[in-house]
Amino acid sequence: MFSFCSSLSIFLSHFSFIILLLFIFLSLTHNSLSLSHFIVSYLFPYYSLSIFPFAEFLSFIRQFFLPFLLLFLLFLFILHLFFHRILFLVLFFLLLYLNLFSFLSSSFVFSSSSSFLSSFLSSFSSVSFLSSSSSSFLSSFLSSFLSSFLLFHFFLLIIVLLFILFFILCVLFLFPLLLFLLLLFPLLLLFLLLLFLLLLLLLLLLLLLLLFFLLSLLVHCI
């Protein structure tokens, strides 16, 4: 019975990794298609989305199936507490980052943020020294600022940096314990080396996330 449960947990581990990597690929493809459609529609105003029928299929999958699969992956993550937990956590946060980016870059968030900003500036200009022309200029400027994804990417960058801070704090508490165990058990040197390589891989992935943030800022500013 114990061997059956162990085999089942290992099977669920590999199966959830496959699902997670598949939806990371789908999210990346969806965001790249949305970005390419944004650029082409900006250059050619009469461009039609029918050239990319695969994007509509991805949008249908992400709207109806992705929330359930995220809950399923969260349940599998609880089972993964003893199986590849660091790598699974990084991949899960990567998927969450990609879907937050796709949600925050939607037209609904843009329109609601722009309308709220314009109403706030108009009410502020009625009781302050700002004139109506300066208020409209600030409203249009900040609306374009919102539409260029800067504020949303800044919000997502804060989330990623908080995750990095959480990871660094975990490392600061883990490494003294590992060094103490290394003095007691010299065979833990190999385990410490493997853990160090895993931490380097995680930091590389976080640097790639920051690079993705900077490249998206550069594209949308141009």
C-alpha positions as CSV (number, residue, x, y, z in Angstrom):
1,M,0.0,0.0,0.0
2,F,2.8,2.4,0.8
3,S,4.6,1.6,-2.5
4,F,1.3,2.2,-4.4
5,C,0.9,5.6,-2.7
6,S,4.5,6.5,-3.5
7,S,4.1,5.5,-7.1
8,L,0.8,7.4,-7.4
9,S,2.4,10.6,-5.9
10,I,5.4,10.3,-8.3
11,F,3.0,9.9,-11.3
12,L,1.0,12.9,-10.2
13,S,4.2,14.8,-9.8
14,H,5.3,14.2,-13.4
15,F,1.8,14.7,-14.7
16,S,1.4,18.0,-13.0
17,F,4.8,19.2,-14.4
18,I,3.6,18.3,-17.9
19,I,0.4,20.3,-17.5
20,L,2.2,23.2,-15.9
21,L,4.8,23.4,-18.7
22,L,2.0,23.1,-21.3
23,F,0.0,26.0,-19.9
24,I,3.2,28.1,-19.5
25,F,3.7,27.5,-23.2
26,L,0.0,28.4,-23.9
27,S,0.3,31.6,-21.9
28,L,3.5,32.6,-23.6
29,T,2.0,32.0,-27.0
30,H,-1.2,33.9,-26.1
31,N,0.8,36.9,-24.8
32,S,3.1,36.9,-27.9
33,L,0.2,36.7,-30.2
34,S,-1.5,39.6,-28.3
35,L,1.6,41.6,-28.5
36,S,2.2,41.0,-32.2
37,H,-1.5,41.8,-32.9
38,F,-1.1,45.0,-30.8
39,I,2.0,46.1,-32.8
40,V,0.5,45.2,-36.2
41,S,-2.8,46.8,-35.5
42,Y,-0.9,50.0,-34.4
43,L,1.0,50.0,-37.7
44,F,-1.9,48.9,-39.8
45,P,-5.3,50.2,-38.4
46,Y,-7.4,48.0,-40.8
47,Y,-5.7,44.8,-39.6
48,S,-8.0,41.8,-38.8
49,L,-7.5,39.2,-36.1
50,S,-8.7,36.5,-38.5
51,I,-5.1,36.0,-39.6
52,F,-4.5,34.4,-36.2
53,P,-7.3,31.9,-35.6
54,F,-5.2,30.1,-33.1
55,A,-5.3,33.1,-30.7
56,E,-9.1,32.8,-30.5
57,F,-8.8,29.1,-29.6
58,L,-6.2,29.9,-26.9
59,S,-8.4,32.6,-25.5
60,F,-11.3,30.1,-25.3
61,I,-9.1,27.6,-23.5
62,R,-7.7,30.2,-21.1
63,Q,-11.2,31.6,-20.2
64,F,-13.0,28.3,-19.5
65,F,-10.3,25.8,-18.5
66,L,-7.4,27.7,-17.0
67,P,-9.1,28.6,-13.6
68,F,-10.0,25.0,-12.9
69,L,-6.5,23.8,-13.9
70,L,-4.9,26.4,-11.7
71,L,-6.9,25.1,-8.8
72,F,-6.0,21.5,-9.7
73,L,-2.3,22.6,-9.9
74,L,-2.6,24.2,-6.5
75,F,-4.0,21.0,-5.1
76,L,-1.1,19.1,-6.7
77,F,1.3,21.6,-5.3
78,I,0.2,20.6,-1.8
79,L,1.0,17.0,-2.8
80,H,4.4,18.2,-4.0
81,L,5.7,19.4,-0.6
82,F,8.2,16.5,-0.7
83,F,8.6,16.3,-4.5
84,H,10.4,19.0,-6.4
85,R,8.8,21.8,-4.4
86,I,11.2,24.6,-5.3
87,L,11.0,24.0,-9.0
88,F,7.3,23.6,-9.0
89,L,6.8,26.8,-6.9
90,V,8.9,28.7,-9.5
91,L,6.9,27.3,-12.4
92,F,3.6,28.0,-10.6
93,F,4.6,31.6,-10.0
94,L,5.8,32.0,-13.6
95,L,2.4,30.8,-14.8
96,L,0.6,33.1,-12.3
97,Y,2.8,36.0,-13.5
98,L,2.0,35.4,-17.2
99,N,-1.8,35.2,-16.5
100,L,-1.7,38.3,-14.3
101,F,0.1,40.1,-17.2
102,S,-2.6,38.9,-19.6
103,F,-5.4,40.0,-17.3
104,L,-4.0,43.4,-16.4
105,S,-3.3,44.2,-20.0
106,S,-6.9,43.6,-21.0
107,S,-9.1,46.5,-22.3
108,F,-11.5,46.3,-19.4
109,V,-8.7,47.1,-16.9
110,F,-7.5,49.9,-19.2
111,S,-10.9,51.5,-19.6
112,S,-11.8,51.3,-15.9
113,S,-8.4,52.7,-14.9
114,S,-8.6,55.5,-17.4
115,S,-12.1,56.5,-16.5
116,F,-11.3,56.5,-12.8
117,L,-8.2,58.6,-13.4
118,S,-10.0,61.2,-15.5
119,S,-12.8,61.6,-13.0
120,F,-10.3,61.9,-10.2
121,L,-8.3,64.6,-12.0
122,S,-11.4,66.5,-12.9
123,S,-12.6,66.5,-9.3
124,F,-9.1,67.4,-8.2
125,S,-8.8,70.3,-10.6
126,S,-12.1,71.9,-9.4
127,V,-10.6,72.4,-5.9
128,S,-7.0,73.0,-6.7
129,F,-4.8,75.3,-8.7
130,L,-4.8,73.2,-11.8
131,S,-6.5,74.6,-14.8
132,S,-8.8,72.5,-17.1
133,S,-6.2,72.4,-19.9
134,S,-3.5,71.1,-17.5
135,S,-6.0,68.7,-16.0
136,S,-6.9,67.3,-19.4
137,F,-3.3,67.1,-20.4
138,L,-2.4,65.2,-17.2
139,S,-5.4,62.9,-17.7
140,S,-4.4,62.1,-21.3
141,F,-0.8,61.6,-20.3
142,L,-1.6,59.3,-17.5
143,S,-4.1,57.4,-19.6
144,S,-1.5,56.8,-22.2
145,F,0.9,55.8,-19.4
146,L,-1.6,53.2,-18.3
147,S,-2.2,52.0,-21.8
148,S,1.6,51.4,-22.3
149,F,1.6,48.8,-19.5
150,L,4.1,50.7,-17.3
151,L,2.0,50.8,-14.2
152,F,0.8,47.3,-14.5
153,H,4.3,46.0,-15.1
154,F,5.5,47.9,-12.1
155,F,2.8,46.2,-10.0
156,L,3.9,42.8,-11.3
157,L,7.5,43.6,-10.7
158,I,6.7,44.4,-7.1
159,I,5.1,40.9,-6.8
160,V,8.2,39.3,-8.3
161,L,10.5,41.3,-6.1
162,L,8.5,40.2,-3.0
163,F,8.9,36.6,-4.1
164,I,12.6,37.2,-4.5
165,L,12.7,38.7,-1.0
166,F,10.8,35.7,0.4
167,F,13.2,33.4,-1.3
168,I,16.3,35.3,0.1
169,L,14.9,35.1,3.6
170,C,14.4,31.4,3.2
171,V,18.0,31.0,2.0
172,L,19.3,33.0,5.0
173,F,17.5,30.7,7.4
174,L,18.4,27.5,5.5
175,F,22.1,28.0,4.9
176,P,23.2,28.3,8.6
177,L,21.3,25.1,9.3
178,L,22.9,23.3,6.4
179,L,26.3,24.5,7.5
180,F,25.7,23.2,11.0
181,L,24.6,19.9,9.6
182,L,27.6,19.8,7.4
183,L,29.9,20.0,10.4
184,L,28.1,17.0,11.9
185,F,27.7,15.0,8.7
186,P,30.4,15.5,6.0
187,L,28.3,13.5,3.5
188,L,26.0,16.5,3.3
189,L,28.5,18.3,1.1
190,L,27.1,16.8,-2.0
191,F,23.6,17.7,-0.9
192,L,24.7,21.3,-0.2
193,L,26.3,21.5,-3.7
194,L,23.1,20.3,-5.4
195,L,21.1,22.8,-3.4
196,F,23.4,25.6,-4.4
197,L,23.0,24.6,-8.1
198,L,19.2,24.6,-7.6
199,L,19.3,28.1,-6.1
200,L,21.4,29.3,-9.0
201,L,18.8,27.9,-11.4
202,L,16.0,29.6,-9.5
203,L,17.9,33.0,-9.5
204,L,18.5,32.6,-13.2
205,L,14.8,32.1,-13.8
206,L,14.0,35.2,-11.7
207,L,16.5,37.2,-13.7
208,L,14.8,36.0,-16.9
209,L,11.5,37.3,-15.5
210,L,13.1,40.7,-14.9
211,L,14.5,40.6,-18.4
212,F,11.0,39.8,-19.7
213,F,9.7,42.8,-17.8
214,L,12.4,45.2,-19.2
215,L,11.9,44.0,-22.8
216,S,8.2,44.4,-22.6
217,L,8.7,47.9,-21.2
218,L,11.1,48.7,-24.1
219,V,8.6,47.4,-26.7
220,H,5.6,49.3,-25.4
221,C,7.6,52.5,-24.9
222,I,8.7,52.4,-28.5
